[in-house]
Amino acid sequence: MRKVIERALHQAGLEVSEVLQASNGEEALEALRNESGTTTPLSLILSDINMPVMDGLQFLEQKKRENLAQGVPVVMITTEGSEPFVLRAIAAGAQGYICKPFTAEQVKARVLPLIRAA
């Protein structure tokens, strides 16, 4: 799924120079903790809601508690389009979401405004 998302970003015309990947929320938190000292700042976080070990909502809530990647827009990718999931994601800091299955145009429409605003 991560490769599909990366391909969709390229097809949408978004230049992706470096991609940090994690298979679950705990790995993502560790990547963010390690990222804080690098010279190339993150410009976007894409996170699936449904992940093993720590799901995307738990990841967002912990990211917020630790003040990691402040100001970096977060877009959730999900099969869960229900209002409680969306509201919880927004309360935890997500600026948008993309429902699976998705097209490159949908990715572009959700992601490009966030990158330009950052």
C-alpha positions as YAML, in Angstrom:
chain: A
units: angstrom
residues:
- id: 1
  name: MET
  ca: [0.00, 0.00, 0.00]
- id: 2
  name: ARG
  ca: [2.89, 2.39, 0.75]
- id: 3
  name: LYS
  ca: [4.24, 1.91, -2.80]
- id: 4
  name: VAL
  ca: [0.77, 2.51, -4.26]
- id: 5
  name: ILE
  ca: [0.54, 5.79, -2.34]
- id: 6
  name: GLU
  ca: [4.02, 6.85, -3.42]
- id: 7
  name: ARG
  ca: [3.16, 6.05, -7.04]
- id: 8
  name: ALA
  ca: [-0.09, 8.04, -6.72]
- id: 9
  name: LEU
  ca: [1.90, 11.06, -5.48]
- id: 10
  name: HIS
  ca: [4.19, 10.82, -8.51]
- id: 11
  name: GLN
  ca: [1.23, 10.38, -10.89]
- id: 12
  name: ALA
  ca: [-0.39, 13.43, -9.32]
- id: 13
  name: GLY
  ca: [2.68, 15.44, -10.31]
- id: 14
  name: LEU
  ca: [4.01, 15.90, -6.79]
- id: 15
  name: GLU
  ca: [7.77, 15.86, -6.47]
- id: 16
  name: VAL
  ca: [8.80, 13.39, -3.80]
- id: 17
  name: SER
  ca: [12.49, 13.55, -2.95]
- id: 18
  name: GLU
  ca: [12.61, 11.34, 0.11]
- id: 19
  name: VAL
  ca: [10.06, 9.03, 1.69]
- id: 20
  name: LEU
  ca: [10.23, 7.82, 5.27]
- id: 21
  name: GLN
  ca: [8.22, 4.65, 5.72]
- id: 22
  name: ALA
  ca: [6.87, 2.81, 8.73]
- id: 23
  name: SER
  ca: [4.74, -0.31, 8.94]
- id: 24
  name: ASN
  ca: [2.95, 0.79, 12.13]
- id: 25
  name: GLY
  ca: [2.45, 3.76, 14.41]
- id: 26
  name: GLU
  ca: [5.32, 2.90, 16.77]
- id: 27
  name: GLU
  ca: [7.79, 2.79, 13.86]
- id: 28
  name: ALA
  ca: [6.39, 6.08, 12.59]
- id: 29
  name: LEU
  ca: [6.89, 7.75, 15.97]
- id: 30
  name: GLU
  ca: [10.48, 6.49, 16.09]
- id: 31
  name: ALA
  ca: [11.08, 7.85, 12.56]
- id: 32
  name: LEU
  ca: [9.72, 11.25, 13.65]
- id: 33
  name: ARG
  ca: [11.89, 11.25, 16.76]
- id: 34
  name: ASN
  ca: [14.95, 10.55, 14.61]
- id: 35
  name: GLU
  ca: [13.87, 13.04, 11.91]
- id: 36
  name: SER
  ca: [14.01, 16.04, 14.25]
- id: 37
  name: GLY
  ca: [17.75, 16.40, 13.83]
- id: 38
  name: THR
  ca: [17.94, 16.22, 10.03]
- id: 39
  name: THR
  ca: [18.41, 19.14, 7.65]
- id: 40
  name: THR
  ca: [15.53, 18.29, 5.29]
- id: 41
  name: PRO
  ca: [12.25, 19.01, 7.05]
- id: 42
  name: LEU
  ca: [9.19, 16.86, 6.50]
- id: 43
  name: SER
  ca: [6.54, 18.41, 4.31]
- id: 44
  name: LEU
  ca: [3.73, 15.86, 4.73]
- id: 45
  name: ILE
  ca: [2.70, 12.84, 6.79]
- id: 46
  name: LEU
  ca: [0.41, 10.24, 5.26]
- id: 47
  name: SER
  ca: [-0.84, 7.64, 7.71]
- id: 48
  name: ASP
  ca: [-3.22, 4.74, 7.41]
- id: 49
  name: ILE
  ca: [-5.74, 4.42, 10.21]
- id: 50
  name: ASN
  ca: [-5.62, 0.62, 10.18]
- id: 51
  name: MET
  ca: [-2.10, -0.50, 11.13]
- id: 52
  name: PRO
  ca: [-0.83, -3.26, 13.41]
- id: 53
  name: VAL
  ca: [0.79, -2.62, 16.82]
- id: 54
  name: MET
  ca: [-0.33, 1.05, 16.97]
- id: 55
  name: ASP
  ca: [-3.03, 2.30, 14.62]
- id: 56
  name: GLY
  ca: [-3.02, 5.65, 12.86]
- id: 57
  name: LEU
  ca: [-5.30, 7.36, 15.36]
- id: 58
  name: GLN
  ca: [-3.13, 6.26, 18.29]
- id: 59
  name: PHE
  ca: [-0.07, 7.40, 16.30]
- id: 60
  name: LEU
  ca: [-1.58, 10.87, 15.78]
- id: 61
  name: GLU
  ca: [-2.54, 11.19, 19.43]
- id: 62
  name: GLN
  ca: [0.96, 10.18, 20.62]
- id: 63
  name: LYS
  ca: [2.61, 12.42, 18.00]
- id: 64
  name: LYS
  ca: [0.58, 15.30, 19.41]
- id: 65
  name: ARG
  ca: [1.49, 14.44, 23.03]
- id: 66
  name: GLU
  ca: [5.20, 14.38, 22.14]
- id: 67
  name: ASN
  ca: [5.01, 17.53, 20.00]
- id: 68
  name: LEU
  ca: [6.61, 15.72, 17.06]
- id: 69
  name: ALA
  ca: [6.59, 17.20, 13.55]
- id: 70
  name: GLN
  ca: [4.61, 20.26, 14.60]
- id: 71
  name: GLY
  ca: [3.21, 22.16, 11.66]
- id: 72
  name: VAL
  ca: [3.60, 19.23, 9.26]
- id: 73
  name: PRO
  ca: [0.24, 18.49, 7.63]
- id: 74
  name: VAL
  ca: [-1.19, 15.01, 8.21]
- id: 75
  name: VAL
  ca: [-3.53, 13.19, 5.85]
- id: 76
  name: MET
  ca: [-5.13, 9.94, 6.98]
- id: 77
  name: ILE
  ca: [-5.69, 7.13, 4.51]
- id: 78
  name: THR
  ca: [-8.56, 4.91, 5.45]
- id: 79
  name: THR
  ca: [-11.36, 2.58, 4.54]
- id: 80
  name: GLU
  ca: [-13.18, 4.10, 7.51]
- id: 81
  name: GLY
  ca: [-15.20, 7.03, 6.25]
- id: 82
  name: SER
  ca: [-17.47, 7.13, 9.27]
- id: 83
  name: GLU
  ca: [-17.86, 10.41, 11.13]
- id: 84
  name: PRO
  ca: [-16.44, 9.20, 14.51]
- id: 85
  name: PHE
  ca: [-13.16, 8.13, 12.88]
- id: 86
  name: VAL
  ca: [-12.87, 11.36, 10.90]
- id: 87
  name: LEU
  ca: [-13.64, 13.53, 13.94]
- id: 88
  name: ARG
  ca: [-11.13, 11.65, 16.10]
- id: 89
  name: ALA
  ca: [-8.45, 12.00, 13.40]
- id: 90
  name: ILE
  ca: [-9.10, 15.74, 13.08]
- id: 91
  name: ALA
  ca: [-9.05, 16.19, 16.87]
- id: 92
  name: ALA
  ca: [-5.68, 14.41, 16.91]
- id: 93
  name: GLY
  ca: [-4.25, 16.74, 14.27]
- id: 94
  name: ALA
  ca: [-5.14, 15.39, 10.83]
- id: 95
  name: GLN
  ca: [-5.89, 18.04, 8.21]
- id: 96
  name: GLY
  ca: [-7.59, 15.65, 5.81]
- id: 97
  name: TYR
  ca: [-8.26, 12.11, 4.80]
- id: 98
  name: ILE
  ca: [-8.35, 9.96, 1.69]
- id: 99
  name: CYS
  ca: [-10.68, 6.97, 1.47]
- id: 100
  name: LYS
  ca: [-9.48, 3.75, -0.15]
- id: 101
  name: PRO
  ca: [-9.64, 2.96, -2.97]
- id: 102
  name: PHE
  ca: [-8.33, 6.27, -4.29]
- id: 103
  name: THR
  ca: [-7.06, 7.76, -7.53]
- id: 104
  name: ALA
  ca: [-4.00, 9.92, -8.19]
- id: 105
  name: GLU
  ca: [-6.34, 12.88, -8.74]
- id: 106
  name: GLN
  ca: [-7.93, 12.39, -5.31]
- id: 107
  name: VAL
  ca: [-4.48, 12.26, -3.72]
- id: 108
  name: LYS
  ca: [-3.49, 15.43, -5.55]
- id: 109
  name: ALA
  ca: [-6.70, 17.23, -4.53]
- id: 110
  name: ARG
  ca: [-6.21, 16.39, -0.84]
- id: 111
  name: VAL
  ca: [-2.43, 16.76, -0.58]
- id: 112
  name: LEU
  ca: [-1.40, 19.63, -2.86]
- id: 113
  name: PRO
  ca: [-3.28, 22.39, -0.97]
- id: 114
  name: LEU
  ca: [-1.72, 21.24, 2.30]
- id: 115
  name: ILE
  ca: [1.81, 21.24, 0.91]
- id: 116
  name: ARG
  ca: [1.35, 24.68, -0.65]
- id: 117
  name: ALA
  ca: [-0.05, 26.08, 2.62]
- id: 118
  name: ALA
  ca: [2.85, 24.76, 4.69]
...
